[in-house]
Amino acid sequence: MEKLNCSYISIGFLLGIISSLHCFSMCGPITFFFLKKKEKKNQNQIKIKNQNQNQNQNQIKIKNKN
């Protein structure tokens, strides 16, 4: 009976590992795609903010010269 319980536990453990690897290989690329898309969107927003800040600084400089 002791060997039987141990084999059920080890089979359950191996099935868990196999199903985890399957999930990672199937859903991993989809997750990676969405993370990359979000990262690009954030970078574009940062560029726009920096451009706006530079324009504001240039306007302040022009006003100070006058």
MODELLER restraints for C-alpha pairs under 7 A, 6 or more apart:
rsr = mdl.restraints
at = mdl.atoms
